[in-house]
Amino acid sequence: MRYFFPSPEDGSACKRLNLYLRWMVRKDGVDLGVWTAASPAILVMPLDAHIYAIARRVRLTRYKSPGWRMALDITRRLRRFDPQDPVKYDFAFHRMGLFKKEGEIRSLSDRLSAAHAHRQPPAERDEIVCALGFRERLVGARTSATSRAVSRPCPR
């Protein structure tokens, strides 16, 4: 039975559990946000192969092996950009890895390196997401049964 329930004590990144928590706690177009008593600030980045690859490429983590410590490290570093909701970058990083946007990955790496060299995090979420070459926007009224994400170019 223990096989079905991964544990951070065993080094697991607990991706499914962290995704579930994200869906239940955060409230936006894709996340339900039904658990209003919990804050998005306490969430841990759901670590999948795409997040792992991007985080390693842009040096968001010092760890080489995916697991709980890496998920915590990535989350800790993303908290510098938004302490109230560090997991909101999950979708952008996942898309970046999924579509292998080489130019955008290099741009993000350069921006993060420059911010680290000056000991300042990038000022806004859009600054990081614009390194992807697009910004995800939720379209449609909140009352609609479904919302869809579309890509729009970043303002320059």
N, C-alpha and C positions, 0 to 999 in steps of 0.2 A: 504494500500500500504506500509506503514511503516514496516509491518511484514516481507516483503521480503528483507529489507535492514537493517541488524543489525548495531548497533552503539556502539562504545566504551563508549559513554556517558551513555548508559544503562547497562554497565558492560559486554557486549558481547565480547568474545575473537576474533570475526570476522574471524573465521578459513578460510572460503571460500575466503574471500577477501585477507587475508594474503597469502594463497596458490597461488591465481591468481597473486598477486604481485611478489611472489617468482618466479613463472614460467616465468613471463615477464621480470624480471630484471636480475636474475642470468643466467649465460650461462655455462652449462655443459651438460652432456649426457641426463638428464631428463628435465632440465629447458631450455626454448627457448632463453631467453636473447635478445629479440627483442627491448626492451626499453634501449638503450645504454646511454641515458642521466641520468638515475637514477643509484645510487650506491647501491650495495648489503648491504652496511653498514647501510642503513636506514631501512632495512626490520625488521619486527617483526615476531617472531617464530609463525608459525601456530599451535595453541594449539588444539590437539585432545585428545581422551581418553588415547592413548598410551604415548604421550608426557607428559600428566598430571601425569600419574602413575609413569613414570620413574623420572621425575623432583622431585616429592614428595619423592620418595624412596631414591634418591641420594642427597637430600637437595639442589637442584638447585633453590629452591624458598622458601620463608617464608610464602607464602599464602596457605590456605587450600582449598579455593574454586576456581574452574576454572573460568577464565574470563580475561578481558583486563589487569587488574593489574598483574595477574599471568603471562600472555604472555609477558608483558613488563619486569617483574622481571627476567624471564628465559632468555630473550634476553639480558638484561643488564649483567647478569652473564656470558653468553656465549661470550659476547664481550671481556671479559678478555682473552679468548683463541684466538680469532681472531676478532679484531676490524673492519676489512674490510669486513668480511662476517660471522656474527654470526649465520645466519640461515642455514649454510651448514651442521650443525649437525642434522638437522631435520630428514633426512632419517635414520641415524644411530640410533637415539633414538626411532623412530617409529618402526624400525625392532626389536630393543631390547624388546620393549613392546609387539609387535605383537607375537613374538616367545617365550616370557617369559623365557629369558635366565638368570636364577637365579644366576649362578656363575659369569657371566659377569656383571650383575647388581651390585653384591656385590663388584667385583673388581673395577668397575667404582666408586662406592661410596667410597671405600677405597682410591683410587687415588685422588679423588676430596677432600676428608677430609684431606689427607696428604698435598696436595697442599695448601689448605686453612690454615692449621696449620702453614705452613712455609711462608705464605703470597706470594706464587708464583703460578701462573697458570701453568698447565702442558705445557711443551715446545712446543709440536707439536700436531696437529690434530690427527695424527696417534696414539699417545699415548692414547688419549681418545677412539678412534674408536677401537683400539686393545683390549681395555677392553671388547669389545663385543665378542671377539674370532674370528672375521673375519674383513676384510677390503673390502669395496665395491670398485671395480675398473670398470671403463667403458672400454669395449672391443669393438674394431672395429674402422674403420676409421671415421673421422669426416664427410666425404662425404657420408657415408652410410645412407640410409633412416632411419634405425633404429639402435639404440645401445642397448646393453643389459648389465645389471649389473650381475656380478658373484662374488661369495665369494671366497676369497683367504686367506690363513692363514697369520697372521702377522709375520714378521721376528722377531726373538728373539735374 
